């Protein structure tokens, strides 16, 4: 395997900083047009550290785009991670529009919330949702395959699947009441967050622009749906349920418990993290398997051997190393969170370069996962990279693969996401053959909060005898 590349912008700027590239306003237009394409283009043109200053003098902000696992290690872990907080514009907007759950909380508020939330996401607790996941996946697969008369859009199919799973896991019997609110309001909130987060100037939310008005209405819709269910559950005093909402309401740390607002904020963050990210991973996994029938056949054989005549289960996923490798390789090529941002709250350094407090740093898993100094033939789909025997001896950088972030603030729901995706692949592929329509592994994508395909991801799905 090739050694790690150590590059930065081609010409050093003043006081040891990399040169500022691009203009003050053109990059914002390009980011809004396609954030993924813009970031990758700047990386290929200028190297692993790209420094920009956006906005008019006096209202500008400095942004560093970072495309190397060493940068990710410095920002997310070790002794330096507290110098980079989730106080950058994008996370500020997530907190403003979706509440201050574990994703956006800082300092003591984050520490307090994690004490309550972490026991809900232990491996044993998450594995208890395996049957629920399979129930919902089987329901969606049956609905779609009954009416197959042509290519299906894998993106829409997997969005429906992931939405049903996460809403059922969160709300239990109240799930059907929540789904319409999520469908109509989450896309609006996501768009509001990103458009404001990457904007040069952010108007106060009291200014009634069309985007802010749409965002307010969508936020009120989501908050209202969640608040009503939380209040009803709290009033009923039922702490014996197994859905995540009940467990959050019942969580205790001594005499303390989460407030109703804190519970709602956690729920909305889990909806965001557990819906769009998993559907993205499944969409591209099925597309890639539809392009590589030999790998798909091997996965099917593995699933049938692991499951036998029974239903897939969380325990059975331990006997699916190839399916797991396919999922990991998919998340390398198509990371659901292609960008991870932080605000430097103290002077520090990244890649040996001084970073001043007030600088926004943006890590790019999209390019780190495709870095030729880290990965051999990085654009090739090759699940063998993640075979257990290869993983045991691989000398990759710790942050060469980081679809769930890293360090103390790594995604707390990553085991749920992986379990759900493996079980969904098992249910679909055991009895169906997927054939991709596109003639390439690499599809056009963009990102709001999460990655998404910009065109329908079409495939033919055939039920096997």
matplotlib code that plots the C-alpha trace (Angstrom):
import matplotlib.pyplot as plt

x = [0.0, 1.2, 2.5, 0.5, 0.8, 1.7, 0.7, -0.9, -1.8, 1.0, 2.3, 2.7, 0.9, 2.0, 3.0, 3.2, -0.4, -1.4, -2.3, -5.9, -7.5, -10.6, -12.6, -14.7, -18.0, -17.6, -16.9, -20.3, -22.1, -20.1, -20.7, -24.5, -24.4, -22.7, -20.8, -19.2, -18.0, -16.6, -14.7, -13.2, -12.2, -10.4, -8.6, -7.4, -6.3, -4.7, -3.9, -4.8, -5.2, -7.3, -7.7, -10.4, -11.8, -15.5, -17.6, -17.1, -14.4, -15.7, -18.3, -15.9, -15.0, -11.9, -12.5, -10.0, -11.0, -9.0, -8.5, -6.1, -6.5, -3.8, -6.0, -9.0, -6.9, -5.9, -9.3, -11.4, -9.2, -6.2, -5.4, -6.5, -10.1, -11.5, -9.8, -12.3, -15.9, -19.3, -19.9, -19.3, -22.2, -23.6, -23.9, -25.3, -28.0, -28.6, -29.1, -31.4, -33.7, -33.5, -32.7, -29.6, -29.4, -26.2, -25.2, -24.8, -24.5, -21.2, -19.4, -21.3, -24.6, -23.0, -21.5, -24.8, -26.8, -24.3, -24.7, -28.4, -28.2, -25.2, -26.9, -29.7, -27.2, -25.1, -24.5, -26.8, -29.6, -29.3, -29.3, -32.7, -34.1, -33.1, -36.6, -38.2, -35.8, -36.5, -40.3, -40.2, -37.7, -39.8, -42.9, -41.3, -39.7, -43.1, -44.9, -42.4, -41.9, -45.6, -45.9, -42.5, -43.0, -39.8, -36.8, -37.2, -35.5, -33.3, -33.0, -36.7, -37.1, -34.3, -35.6, -38.9, -37.3, -34.9, -37.7, -40.0, -37.3, -36.1, -39.5, -40.7, -37.6, -38.1, -41.8, -43.1, -46.9, -46.9, -44.8, -47.6, -48.6, -45.0, -44.1, -46.1, -44.5, -41.0, -41.7, -43.0, -40.8, -37.4, -36.3, -37.3, -35.3, -32.3, -32.3, -32.6, -29.7, -27.3, -28.2, -27.8, -24.8, -22.7, -24.0, -21.8, -24.2, -26.9, -29.9, -31.5, -34.3, -36.7, -36.4, -39.3, -37.5, -39.3, -36.6, -36.9, -40.7, -40.6, -38.0, -40.1, -43.2, -41.3, -39.6, -42.9, -44.4, -41.6, -41.5, -45.3, -45.5, -42.7, -43.8, -47.3, -46.1, -43.5, -46.1, -48.6, -46.0, -44.8, -48.3, -49.1, -46.0, -45.4, -41.7, -42.0, -41.9, -38.9, -38.9, -36.1, -38.5, -39.7, -36.1, -35.1, -38.0, -37.1, -33.3, -32.0, -28.7, -29.2, -32.3, -31.9, -33.7, -33.9, -36.4, -39.1, -37.3, -34.1, -35.9, -37.5, -34.1, -32.5, -35.3, -35.0, -31.2, -31.8, -34.4, -31.8, -28.9, -30.8, -32.9, -30.9, -27.5, -28.7, -30.8, -27.8, -25.6, -28.2, -28.9, -25.3, -24.6, -27.4, -26.3, -22.7, -23.8, -26.1, -23.0, -20.9, -23.1, -20.3, -20.0, -23.8, -24.0, -21.3, -23.2, -26.5, -24.7, -23.3, -26.7, -28.4, -25.8, -25.9, -29.7, -30.8, -34.6, -35.1, -35.3, -32.2, -31.2, -28.7, -26.8, -26.6, -24.8, -21.6, -21.6, -21.7, -18.1, -18.4, -21.7, -20.1, -17.1, -19.4, -21.1, -17.8, -16.5, -19.7, -19.4, -15.8, -16.8, -20.1, -19.8, -23.2, -21.6, -19.1, -18.1, -17.5, -17.1, -15.7, -14.9, -11.4, -12.1, -8.4, -5.2, -3.9, -2.3, -3.3, -0.9, 1.9, 0.2, -1.1, -4.9, -6.2, -9.2, -12.3, -11.4, -13.9, -12.3, -14.1, -12.9, -13.8, -14.3, -15.4, -11.8, -10.0, -11.7, -10.5, -7.0, -4.4, -1.8, -4.1, -5.9, -4.6, -6.7, -9.1, -12.0, -12.3, -15.1, -13.2, -14.8, -11.7, -10.1, -12.3, -12.0, -11.3, -7.9, -6.9, -8.3, -6.2, -2.9, -3.9, -1.7, -4.1, -4.3, -6.9, -8.8, -8.5, -12.1, -14.3, -18.0, -19.0, -16.6, -14.2, -12.9, -15.1, -17.9, -18.1, -21.7, -23.3, -25.7, -23.2, -23.9, -27.6, -26.9, -24.6, -27.0, -29.9, -28.0, -26.7, -30.2, -31.8, -29.2, -29.8, -33.6, -33.4, -30.6, -31.6, -34.6, -33.9, -31.4, -30.6, -29.3, -28.1, -29.3, -26.4, -23.3, -20.9, -20.1, -19.8, -23.0, -23.5, -24.0, -24.4, -24.8, -27.1, -26.5, -26.0, -24.9, -27.6, -27.7, -28.7, -30.4, -32.6, -30.6, -32.4, -32.2, -34.2, -35.2, -36.1, -37.6, -35.7, -37.4]
y = [0.0, 3.4, 5.7, 8.6, 11.7, 14.9, 17.9, 21.2, 24.2, 24.8, 28.2, 29.1, 32.3, 34.8, 33.7, 30.0, 29.8, 28.1, 30.5, 31.7, 30.3, 31.4, 34.6, 35.8, 35.1, 32.8, 29.7, 30.1, 30.0, 26.9, 25.2, 25.8, 24.4, 21.2, 21.0, 17.6, 18.5, 21.8, 20.3, 17.5, 19.9, 22.2, 19.3, 18.0, 21.5, 22.7, 19.7, 18.5, 21.9, 24.5, 27.9, 30.4, 33.6, 34.1, 37.2, 40.9, 42.5, 42.8, 40.0, 37.4, 34.1, 31.9, 28.3, 25.5, 22.4, 19.4, 16.3, 14.1, 11.6, 13.3, 16.4, 14.4, 12.9, 16.3, 17.8, 14.9, 13.1, 13.2, 16.1, 18.7, 17.8, 20.3, 23.1, 22.4, 22.7, 22.1, 25.9, 26.5, 27.9, 24.6, 23.1, 26.4, 26.1, 22.4, 23.4, 26.3, 24.3, 20.8, 21.5, 21.0, 17.2, 15.2, 16.1, 19.8, 20.2, 21.4, 21.3, 20.3, 20.0, 17.4, 15.5, 15.5, 14.3, 11.6, 10.1, 9.6, 8.5, 6.2, 3.3, 3.4, 2.6, -0.2, -3.1, -5.3, -2.7, -2.1, -5.8, -6.0, -4.0, -6.7, -8.2, -4.8, -3.9, -7.1, -6.7, -3.2, -4.2, -7.2, -5.0, -2.4, -5.1, -6.9, -3.7, -2.8, -6.2, -7.0, -4.3, -4.7, -4.0, -2.1, -0.5, 0.8, 3.9, 2.5, 5.9, 6.3, 2.6, 2.8, 6.1, 4.6, 1.5, 3.5, 6.0, 3.2, 1.5, 4.6, 6.0, 2.6, 2.2, 5.7, 5.9, 2.3, 2.3, 6.0, 5.7, 6.0, 9.4, 10.8, 9.6, 12.2, 15.0, 13.7, 13.2, 16.7, 18.7, 17.1, 18.0, 21.6, 21.8, 20.2, 22.7, 25.6, 24.4, 24.0, 27.0, 29.2, 27.4, 27.9, 31.4, 34.4, 36.4, 34.9, 37.0, 36.8, 34.3, 37.1, 38.4, 36.8, 35.7, 32.9, 30.4, 31.4, 31.2, 27.7, 26.7, 28.0, 26.2, 22.9, 23.2, 23.9, 20.8, 18.5, 20.0, 19.8, 16.2, 15.1, 17.3, 15.9, 12.3, 13.1, 14.9, 12.0, 9.4, 11.4, 11.9, 8.2, 7.4, 4.2, 3.4, -0.3, 0.1, -0.9, 1.9, 4.5, 7.3, 5.4, 4.5, 8.2, 9.2, 6.5, 7.2, 8.4, 9.6, 9.6, 11.7, 13.5, 12.9, 14.5, 17.3, 17.0, 19.4, 17.4, 14.2, 15.9, 17.2, 13.7, 12.2, 14.7, 14.2, 10.4, 10.9, 12.9, 10.5, 7.3, 8.0, 9.7, 8.2, 4.6, 5.0, 6.5, 3.6, 1.0, 2.8, 2.8, -0.7, -2.2, -0.1, -1.4, -5.0, -4.6, -3.6, -6.6, -9.7, -12.0, -10.2, -10.1, -13.9, -14.4, -12.2, -14.1, -17.4, -16.0, -14.7, -18.0, -20.0, -17.6, -17.5, -20.9, -21.3, -18.7, -14.9, -12.7, -11.6, -9.3, -12.3, -13.7, -10.6, -11.8, -14.6, -12.2, -10.9, -10.4, -8.5, -6.4, -5.8, -4.7, -2.2, -0.8, -0.4, 1.3, 3.7, 4.4, 5.3, 7.0, 8.3, 9.4, 12.3, 13.6, 16.6, 17.2, 20.7, 22.4, 25.9, 26.5, 27.9, 28.2, 28.7, 25.3, 23.6, 21.2, 19.4, 21.5, 24.7, 27.3, 27.6, 30.7, 30.7, 31.6, 29.6, 27.0, 23.7, 21.3, 17.7, 15.9, 12.1, 12.1, 12.9, 11.2, 8.0, 8.5, 9.7, 7.9, 8.3, 6.2, 3.8, 1.7, 2.3, 4.4, 4.6, 0.9, -1.0, -3.7, -5.2, -7.3, -4.2, -4.9, -8.7, -9.7, -11.2, -7.9, -5.7, -7.6, -6.6, -3.4, -0.5, 2.2, 5.4, 5.3, 8.0, 6.6, 5.4, 7.6, 7.4, 7.8, 10.6, 9.7, 10.6, 11.3, 12.7, 9.8, 8.9, 7.2, 5.3, 3.7, 0.2, 0.6, 1.9, -1.0, -3.6, -2.1, -1.9, -5.5, -6.9, -4.9, -6.2, -9.8, -9.5, -8.0, -10.1, -13.5, -13.7, -11.1, -10.3, -6.6, -5.4, -1.8, 0.2, 2.7, 1.5, 2.9, 2.5, 6.2, 8.2, 12.0, 13.1, 16.2, 16.9, 18.9, 17.6, 14.1, 12.7, 12.1, 11.0, 13.9, 11.5, 8.4, 5.3, 2.8, -1.0, -4.0, -6.2, -9.8, -12.2, -15.5, -18.9]
z = [0.0, -0.9, 1.9, 3.1, 1.0, 2.8, 0.7, 1.1, -1.1, -3.7, -2.5, 1.2, 2.3, 4.9, 8.4, 7.4, 6.2, 2.9, 0.2, 0.0, -3.2, -5.1, -4.6, -1.8, -3.4, -6.4, -4.1, -2.4, -5.7, -6.7, -3.3, -3.6, -7.2, -6.0, -2.8, -3.4, -6.9, -5.7, -2.8, -4.9, -7.6, -5.2, -3.6, -7.0, -8.0, -4.7, -2.5, 1.0, 2.7, 0.9, 2.6, 1.6, 2.9, 2.1, 2.3, 2.4, 4.6, 8.1, 7.6, 6.1, 7.5, 7.0, 5.9, 5.6, 3.5, 4.8, 2.7, 4.7, 7.5, 9.6, 9.6, 10.7, 13.5, 14.8, 14.6, 16.0, 18.6, 20.8, 23.1, 20.5, 19.8, 22.3, 20.3, 17.5, 18.5, 16.9, 16.8, 13.1, 11.0, 9.8, 13.3, 14.6, 12.0, 12.8, 16.5, 15.5, 13.3, 14.9, 18.5, 20.6, 20.9, 21.3, 17.7, 18.4, 22.2, 23.6, 26.9, 30.0, 28.1, 25.8, 28.7, 30.5, 27.5, 26.7, 30.2, 29.5, 25.8, 25.7, 27.6, 25.0, 22.2, 23.7, 21.4, 23.4, 23.5, 19.7, 18.8, 20.5, 17.6, 15.0, 14.8, 14.4, 11.6, 9.7, 10.1, 8.6, 5.8, 4.9, 4.8, 2.4, 0.2, -0.1, -1.0, -3.7, -5.3, -5.6, -8.3, -10.1, -13.8, -14.6, -13.0, -9.5, -8.0, -5.3, -3.7, -3.1, -2.1, 0.5, 1.8, 2.5, 4.1, 6.4, 7.4, 8.4, 10.5, 12.3, 13.1, 14.3, 16.5, 17.9, 18.4, 18.5, 18.1, 17.5, 14.3, 11.8, 13.2, 12.7, 9.2, 7.3, 9.3, 8.6, 4.9, 4.3, 6.7, 7.0, 3.5, 4.0, 7.3, 5.7, 2.9, 5.3, 7.4, 4.6, 2.5, 5.6, 6.9, 3.8, 3.0, 3.1, 5.2, 7.5, 8.1, 11.6, 11.6, 12.5, 9.0, 7.1, 3.9, 1.9, 3.0, 6.7, 6.6, 5.0, 7.6, 10.5, 9.3, 8.8, 12.2, 13.9, 12.2, 13.4, 16.9, 17.3, 16.2, 18.6, 21.5, 21.4, 21.6, 24.3, 26.5, 26.1, 27.0, 30.0, 31.2, 30.8, 32.9, 30.8, 31.1, 30.2, 26.4, 24.3, 21.7, 21.9, 23.0, 26.0, 26.9, 26.7, 28.9, 31.4, 31.4, 34.8, 36.2, 39.9, 40.4, 37.1, 33.9, 30.4, 30.0, 27.5, 25.2, 25.5, 24.6, 21.6, 20.5, 20.8, 18.8, 15.9, 15.7, 15.6, 12.9, 10.9, 11.5, 11.3, 8.2, 5.4, 6.2, 6.2, 3.1, 1.3, 2.2, 1.1, -2.1, -3.2, -1.9, -4.0, -7.0, -6.7, -6.2, -9.2, -11.1, -9.8, -10.1, -9.0, -5.6, -5.3, -5.9, -3.2, -0.7, -1.4, -0.8, 2.5, 3.7, 2.9, 4.7, 7.8, 7.9, 6.7, 6.6, 9.4, 9.4, 9.4, 12.9, 14.5, 15.7, 12.2, 10.9, 12.7, 10.1, 7.2, 6.7, 3.0, 3.3, 6.0, 3.7, 0.9, 3.2, 4.4, 0.8, -0.2, 2.7, 1.6, -1.9, -0.9, 2.7, 3.9, 5.7, 3.1, 5.2, 8.9, 10.1, 13.2, 14.5, 15.9, 19.4, 20.2, 18.2, 17.1, 14.2, 11.4, 9.1, 10.7, 9.8, 12.3, 12.5, 14.2, 16.5, 14.6, 11.6, 10.2, 9.4, 7.1, 7.0, 3.8, 4.1, 0.5, -0.6, 2.3, 1.2, -2.3, -1.5, -3.7, -0.9, 1.4, -0.9, -3.8, -7.0, -4.8, -7.3, -7.8, -5.9, -4.0, -0.9, -0.4, 1.2, 4.2, 4.4, 8.0, 7.1, 5.3, 8.1, 10.6, 9.0, 7.1, 8.0, 7.0, 8.9, 11.7, 9.8, 6.3, 6.7, 8.8, 7.7, 11.3, 12.2, 15.0, 18.5, 21.5, 19.2, 16.8, 15.8, 18.8, 16.5, 14.3, 15.5, 14.9, 11.4, 10.5, 11.9, 10.0, 6.7, 7.0, 7.8, 5.0, 2.5, 3.8, 3.4, -0.1, -1.6, -0.2, -2.5, -5.2, -7.9, -8.4, -11.8, -12.0, -15.0, -15.0, -16.8, -14.2, -10.5, -10.1, -9.9, -9.7, -6.1, -4.0, -0.3, 1.9, 5.4, 4.0, 0.6, -2.0, -5.7, -8.0, -10.4, -9.8, -9.1, -11.2, -11.0, -12.1, -9.1, -9.9, -7.4, -7.3, -7.2]

ax = plt.figure().add_subplot(projection="3d")
ax.plot(x, y, z, "-o")
ax.set_aspect("equal")
plt.show()
